[in-house]
C-alpha cells in the first residue's frame, strides 16, 4: 500500500507535468481532475476504503462525455491530451499499491511528451526536465519507501545522469527525416498566427497588436537600415470591393537579378501553416525545396508547419526590368463595378488632366500627403464603399487602408497596380545582432507598373506617417496601443528581452533547428562522408553498445567493492576466523559476536563494541563518517590472544 509520502510525491510530480495542459484544458475538466487528486488524498488521510470500480468507471464516462460535448470528437491533439489529463486523476483515484502508482507515473512520462506538441521553448524544456526528475524520484521512492529523501534524490539523479549520454547520442545520431515522424491530427496547427492570403480593412491592425515572433534573420555583416527592411510576402491581385486576395500563383524559372546592395542572411521562420517564405526584396537566390512565382513570392514546397531555417541572398537595389506579362498588367487593372464612385471620379480627373503614368502617380502621392490622414491601430469600421469612406470621411486607418485605397486609385486611373503584404522593419538585437521581426511589424504596400521602369514599390503609409517607415510601429502610434514589450519607456525590460531572445535564437538554431542538413554537416565534420540512415544507425548502436558495456563494468566494479563499513566487518571476521571462530552462514552479526566473545573472553569487550557499532552503522538510517572511521580504527587495533 502507498503511504502518505509516496502519494504526495506522485501527486506533486503529476501536477508538475499536467499544469501546462491544465491551462489549455476546459476549466471544468481541470477542476474535475484536481478534485480526483484531492479525493484520493481524502481516502488516504481518513484511512477509508477506496471507491468502487463502478464509481470510477462512471466518472470516466461522464468526463469523456463532457470532452465530446466540448470538442465534438474524442480524437485529435487537444481532446486526446485533455482525456489523458482526466485519466491521470482517475488512475490516482484507483491506485492502491506501488504497482498502481508506477502505472500512474508512466502516464506522467507520456504527458511530458505531449507538452512538446504545443511548444518546444526553453521554459517548457526546463519544466519537463524537472518533471522527469520528480517522476523518477517518485519511482525510486516506491522501491525504497523507508530510505531518506536525500538518498533517493541522489539515486534518481544518478539514473538520469546515466541516461543523458544515450539521450544525447539519440539526438545527434538518430536519422533525421524532413518533417515529423508521424502524422499529427488535424487540429495540431490550429491557432498559428501570421499573414493571410487575403486582406480586409482591419485585419493587419489586429495582427500588429501581437508581440509574437514571425521570424529572425541573421546577416553576414551589417544588416540593412530599417527603411530598407521590406520582407516580401503574399502579393494580392484581385479586389471584390472589400477584400483583396492573391488568386492563382504561377511559378516561373528563377533568374538571379542583377544590381547593387546584396545581402546574405539566414532566416529562422516560425510555423504559420502557409507556403510562403519571407525574404528581403528582391530574392537573388532561393533556399532548398523552394520556388518563386511570377510576382516575386518565394514559396516552400510544403506548408511551413515546423520551425524552418533557410539561407537567402537578396538585392536591395536590383536593376529594374521593364518587361511585364500583358496578362498580368490586365489583371492589375481590374476593379469591381459599382464600388467607390468618388474615388473612381477622382482618379479619372487625374487621367483627364493629362500627363504620363508617372505624373498620375505623383498626384496620388501628393493627395495622400496633404489629406491630413491619421495612422491608427483602431480604425473605424467601414461600409460597402470602404475606399471612399477612408479617403473622404474617416481619414484614419492602418497600412492596409492606405495600400488598398492607393492601389484602387491607381487602377481607376488606368495605372497597373497590386498590393504586397509582408513585414517592414524588424528589431535589431544589440546582443547577437539578430533582426527579430514580429507580427506587429506586419505591413502592406503597393507596387505600380510604369512603362520603361517596371514595377515600382510605393509607400502609401509614408505619406501620412513617415515615422512608420523610418522608426517602425513604436513611434507611429500611441504607446498605449502597443504590446507591453514594445513600449519605448520600458528600456530595462527591453534589455532583458534582448538577452532572452539571443538565448532563444541559439536554442532554435542548434536544438530545434537540428535538421537533416545540420546532421549531415556534423557527421561530415566528424569524418563521416555520405552519412545515410544505415551509417547513422550503425554509429548510434555502436555508441549505445559501448556505453552499455562501460556502465556494466562500472556496476560490477561497485558490486565487487564493498562499502567501508562492510570492508571493516570482513576484516573483523578474518581476524576471528584466524583464532578459530569462523562465522556460520546462518549467523547474524549479533549472534556471531556473542559466540566470539564467549570463545575469546580476553577480548570480549572489544569484540562486542565492534559488533554493536557495526550493527548501528549497517542497519541504521545513517552512517556518519566519524563513526565509520572509528569502526575501522577499532578493527585495526583489535588484538586477539
N, C-alpha and C positions, 0 to 999 in steps of 0.2 A: 504494500500500500504506500502511496505517496504521502509524505508528511507535509506540514505547512511550508517548510523551507523549499522543498522540491517544487511544490505547487506555485509558490511565489516566484521562483526563478523562471519556471516555464511560462507563467503568465507575463512576467516582465519582458522576456525575450520575444514572445509573440506580439505583445503590444508594440515593441520597438519596430518590428518588421511590418506590422499591419497599419501603423499610424499614417504613412503616406497614402495608403489605399483608403483609409477611413475619411481622409479629406476629400477624396473624389467620389466616394460612395454616397448614396442617398442617406439623408440624416436618420431616417427610421431604421435602416439596416445597421448603421454604425451604433445607434443606441441599443438595438437588439443584441448585437454581438457583445457589447460591453456588459449588458445585463446577464448574458450567458456566462461570462467570466466571473462576474460578481456572484451569480447564483452558485457556481462551483465552490467559491470560497465560503459561502454561507454554509454549505453542507459540510465542509471540512472543519470549520470552526465550531459548529454545533454538533459534530460527530453524528450527523443524521445520515440515513441511507440515501444513496443517490437516486434520482428519479428513474422511473421505469423506462425500458427501451421504447415502449409505445409512445410515451410522452415526448421523448427526444425525436422520434420519427414524425410526430405531429408538428412539433416546432419546425423541423426541417421542411416539411411540406408547406406550411404556412409561409416560411421565409422564401422558398422557391416560387410560390405563387405571387408573392409581392414583387420579386425580381422580374418575373414575367410581365406583370402589370406595369412595371416601371419602364422596361426596355422592349416589351413585346417580343422577346426572344430570350432563350437561355444560352445562346451561343454567341460568340464574339468576344472581343477583348474585355470590354467593361463588364458585361453581365457575367462572364466567366470568372473574372477576378473577384467581383463582389460576392459571388457564390462561394468561392474559396474562403473569403473572409468570414462568411456565415459558418462554413463548415469548421473553421478553426475554433469558433466558440462552441459548436455542437460537440466536437471531439473533446474539448476541455470538459464539457459537462458530463460526458460519459466515461472519463478517464478514471480508472480505479487503481491501476498498478503502474509500475515503471514502464512496462511494455506499452500500455496505452499512451503514457506520456511521451515515449520515444516516437510513436507514430505522429503525435501532435507536433513534436519538434521537427520531424522531417517534413511535415506540411509547412512549417515555418521556413525551412530551407527553400521550398518551392515558391513560397510567397516572396522571398527575397529576389528570385529570378524575375518574377512578374513585375516588380517595380521598375526594372530596366526596359520594359515595353513602353513606358511613358517618358522616361528621361534617363540619360546616362551622364548627368552632370557630376561635378566633383562632390557637392554635398550629398547627393544620392549615393555615390560610391562609398564615401566615408561612413554614412549612416548604415548602409548594408554590411560593410565590414564589421561595424560594431554589432550588428545583428547576428552575423555569423559567429563572432566570438561569444556572444551571450548564449546562443543556442548550443554551441559546442561545450561551453562551461556547464550548461544545464545537463547535457548528456553525461559529462564526466561526473557530475554530482549524483546522477542516477546510479552510476557504477560504484561510487564511494560515498554513500549517504552520511557516514559518520566522520568523514575526513574534513579537515579545516578548509575554509573557503579559499584561503590564500594558496594552499597546496593544489586545490582543484583548478584555480585560475592559472597556476604555473603549468600544470599539465595541459590545459586547453591551449595555452599559448604555444607550448612545445609542439603539440599536434599540428596546429596551424602553421607553425614555422617549418615543419617537415613538408607540409603540402605546398608551401609558397614556391619552391623551385619547380615543382611539377606544374603549378598553375602558370608560372612564367614561361615554361617550355611550351605548354599548350597554346598560350597566347602568341608566341613568336613563331612556332613551327607548324601549328595546325594549318593544313592547306586552306587558304582563303578563297572564297568564291565571290563573284560580283553580286551584291545584293544579299538578302537574308538567307539563312539555311533552310527555312521553311516558310510556307505561305502564311501571312498574317490575316486575321479576319477583316471583314470589310470596314469596320469602324476603327481600324488601327491608325488611320490617317486623319481621323476627324479632329477638328479644332486647330488645324495648321493655319497660320496666318500668313498673309502675303498679298501680292498684287493679283488681280484678276484679269481675265481676258476681255472684260467689259469695263466701261467707265460711265458712271452716272453722277449727277451733281451731289456731292456729299460723301461719296464712298472713300475717296482718298483723305479727306479731312478726318474721318473716323479712324483710318489707319494711322494717320500722323500722330495720334494721341497715344500710340503704343510704343513702349520703350524696348520692345523685343528686338533682338539682333536679326537682321536679314542675312548678312554675310560679313566676312572680314577679308581684307586684302593686304597682302604683304608685298611691297615693292622692292625691286632691286635698285637701290639708290633712293633718291628723294622722290616722294610721291608728287603728283601734280597739285597745283594750288586748288583750293576749294571751288572757284568758279569753273574749273575745267573738269571737275569730277561728275560727269554725267554718265550714269550707269544705265545702259540701254536695256529695256525690257520689251514687253509686248507693244506692237505697233497696231493702232486702231484705224481702220479704213471706213467702216460703214456706220452711218448715223440714221436713226429712225425718228428723229425729232427729240429724243431724250437720252437714249443710250448709245454710246459708241462701242463698237465691237470689232474684233480682229478679222473674223472670217477665215477663209482658207489661207494656209501658208504654203507658198510654192518654193521648193528647195532649188538651189542653184549650185553650180560648181564654184568652189571657193577660189577666188583670185586675190592674193595679198595686195593690199593697196600700196601706193607709193606716196611719200610725203615726209613731213618732219614731225618731231615730237613723239618719238617712240618710247613706250614704257613696257617693261616686262614685270609681271607680277603673278602671284598665286592667290587664288580665292578659295576660302572655306565657306561653302554655301550651306545655310540651314535648310532642312527639308521643307518644301512648300507644295509637294504633290502636283507640280506642273512640269512642263518640259523645258522652260526657258532657263538659260544660264546668263548671268549678268556680266557685262564687260564694259570697260570704258569705250566710248566711241572713238575711233572705229576699229573693229577687230582686225588685227593683222596676222593672227594665227588662230587656229581652232584647237580646243582640247581633244583628247582621245574620246571616241564614241560620241561625237557631236556633229552637227551640220549647221548650215546657215541658210536663211531664207533670202528671197529677192529684196526684201526691205531691211536687211541687216540684223535680223534677230538670230542669236546663237541658241540652238536648241539641243537638248540632250536626246539620246535615242530612247530613253525610258523616263517616266516621271521621276523627279527628284524626291524620293521618299526617305532617304537617309542622308546624313551629313556628307557632303561631297566636296572634294578638293580637286582643283584643276589649275593648270598653268595657262596663262594668256599673254599675248602681246597686242598692244593697241596703238593706233596712231591718233594723236590729238588733233593734228592738222594735216589730214590726208589731202592729196591732190584731188580736186573735185572732178567728178565725171558728169559731163553734160548729157550723156546718153540716158534715155529712160524708155521704158516699155510703154508704147501707146496705150495698151490696155490698162496699165497701172495709172496713167495720167487721167484716162477717162473715169476710172474708179475713184480717183482723188478729187473729182468734181461733182460727184453725186450728192444730191440733197433731197430730203423728202418734201413733197409738195404740200403747201398749205401751212407751214410752220414758220414762226418768227418773221412775220411780214415786214416789221420795221427794220430789222437787221438786213433783210434782203434789199429793201429800198435804199438803205444807206450804202450798201456795197455797190449797188447799181449806179448810184450817184458818183461814187469814186471812179467806176469804169467809164461813165459818160463824160467825166471831166478830162478824159484823155490821159496819155502817158503810158509808159510800159508797165509790165507786171511789177517791176521793182519800185516804180512810183506808187502803185497801189499798196504795196507792202509798207512803204514808209508812211502813207496816210493812215493805215490801220494802226501802226505802232504809235503814231502821234495821237490818234484818237484815244487810245487806252492811256497814254501818258498824261493827257490833260483832262481825263474824265473824272478825276478825284475818286478813284476806286479804293476800296478797303480790303486788305488781306486778313482773313479771319478763319479760325478753326471752327467757328459756329455760324456758318452762313444760313440765311433764312431759306425756308422751303420755297421751291419754285414750282410753277404750274406747268401747263402744256407747252407754252412758248417760253421755254427756260432761257434761251439765249436773249430774247427781247427783255424779259424781266430782269435778268442780270445786268445787261448793258444800259438800260434806260430807267430802271426803277430801284432795285435794291442796291446795286453797285457795290456789293460785298460778297466775297467768295474766296474759295481756296484755289489752288493751282488748276484743278480740273475745270473750274468755271472759266478761268482765263483762257486756257488752251482750247476748250470746247468752243467758246464764243469766237476766239480769233480764227480758228480753223473754219468755222462756219462762215465768217465774213469773207475769208479768202476764197472759199469755194463759190459763195454767192457772187463775188466779183470776177469769177472766171479764172482764178489762180489755183492750180492744183495744190492741195494741202492735206496733211494727215496728222493724227495725234500720236505721240510717242509717250508711253508711260515707263517708269523706271524709278531710279533713285538719284538724288542730286546732293552732292556733298559727302559727308562722312566725317567721323570724329577721329582725328589722329592721336593715338595714344603715345604720350611722350616717353613711356617706359620702354616699349618694344618697337615703336614706330609702325604699328599696325593701324590701318584705317578701318574703323568699325562703322558699318552702315546699318542703320536701324530702320524699323518700319516707319518711324517718324520722319525719315528722310524721303519718303515716297513723294514722287513728283510727276508732273505731266507737262509736256511742252509740245510745240508744233514744229512741223517741217514743211517748208514751202518749196515748190519747184519753180525755179526761174530759168528760163531758156538761156543756154550758154553758160550757166553757172551750176546747174544741177540742184540737188536737194539741199536746202539751207536750214539749219536749226535756228528757230526763233524762240525768244524767251518772253512770252506774253506776260508772265508774272512779274518780270523785272520792270515793266512799265509802271506798275502800281507800287511795287515794294522791292527796290533794288537790293535791299539788305538781305532778302531771302537767298539771293544767288551769292552775294559776297560773303555773308557770315552765317548762313544757314537759318533753320527754322527758329532757333532760340532767340534771335534778335528781331524777328519779323512779326511775332505775335506776342500778346501779353503773357507775362511769366506764369500767371495762374492757370493758363490753358495748357501749359507744358507738363509732360511727365516729371515726376519729382527730381529724378537724377539729371535732368537736362536744364534745370533752372540755374542761371549763372551765379546766383548768390551763394550756392552751396558748393563752393570750391573745394572745401575739405572732403566733402562726400564724393566729389568727382575724382579727387586724388586717390581715395580708397578704391573707387570703382576702377580706375585705370590699372592699379596693381592687380586687382582681382581678375580683370579681363585679360591682362597679359598672361596670368597663370592659366586661365580658362582656354586661351588660344593654344597654348602649348599642349594642354590636355586634349583639345580637339584634334590637333595635328598629329601628335605622337601616339596617342592611345586610341581615340575614337576614329582617327583617320588612318589607322594601320590597315591599309587595303592591299590587294594583291600586288600592286606596283611597288609599294613600300616594302612588302615582304620580299619581292624579288631583288630589290636594291640591297636589302640587308643580307640576304643569302649571297649575293654577289660580292659584297664586302668581306664576307667570311670565307670566300674561295669556292662557293658552290655555284657553278655555272649551270644555266638551264635547270633551275630547281623546280621541277614539276611536282605534282602531288605525290608521285611514287617516291621521289627523293626526299621530300619533306616528311612523308610518313615514316620512311626508314630512319631518318635522323631523329624524329620525335621518339620512336620506340627504342632506339638505341640509347638516347639520353635517359628515358624513363627506366629502362632496364638497368643502366649503370647506377642511377640514383637509388633504385631499389636494392641493389647489391650493397651499396655503401651504407644505407640505413640498416640493412640486415646485419652487416658486420658490426656496426656501431651498437645495435641492440644486443647481439650475442656477447660483445665485449662487456657491456654493462651487466648482463646476467652472470658472466663468469667472474666479475669483480664485485665482491660483496661490499656493503657499506662499512664504514669504520666500526660501528657497534658490532656487526656480525664478525668482522675480522678479529676483533679483540676477544670475542667469545670463543672463536675457533682456537685462537692461541691458548686461551684458558683451558679448553678441553684437551689440547695436545699435552699440556703440562700435567694435567691429572692423569691422562692415559699413560704417560711415561712412568707414573708411580703406581700403575696397575688399576686405576679407577677409570675405566673406559665407559663412555655413555652408551646406554642401550638405545635402540631406535625408537622405542615407545616412551622414553623418558622425557619429561619436560624439564625446563631449567630449574624449577623449584625442587622437584624430587631428586634430580641429579646432584644438585649442590648439597642437599641434605645427606644423601648417601656418601658423597665425597667427604663431608665434614665428619661423619662417623668413622670413615676409613682412615682419615688423616687428622686425628684430634689436635695435633700440634698446630695445624694451620686452619683450624675450624673457623676462627673469627674472620680471617682474611677471605676464605672461600665463600662464606655466607654474605660478606659485604659486597664482593664482586657480583655474586648471583643476584642480590637484591637490586644493585644499581643497573645491571643488565636488563632485568625484568621491567624496571621503571622506564628505561630508555627504549626498549624494544616494543613494549606494548602500551606505552603512554601516548598522550596526544601530541607530545613534542619531544625533541631530542636536542637540548641546548648544547652548543659546542663545548663550553667548560665542563659539563658533565661527561661528554664523550671523551675528552682529554683525560679526565680523572679516571675513567674506566680503563683507558689504555695504560695509564701510569700504574694503576693497581695491579694489572695483569703482568706488566713488566717486572714489578717489584716482588711478585709472588715467589717465595722460596719454599719449596715443599721438602720436608725432612724425609 
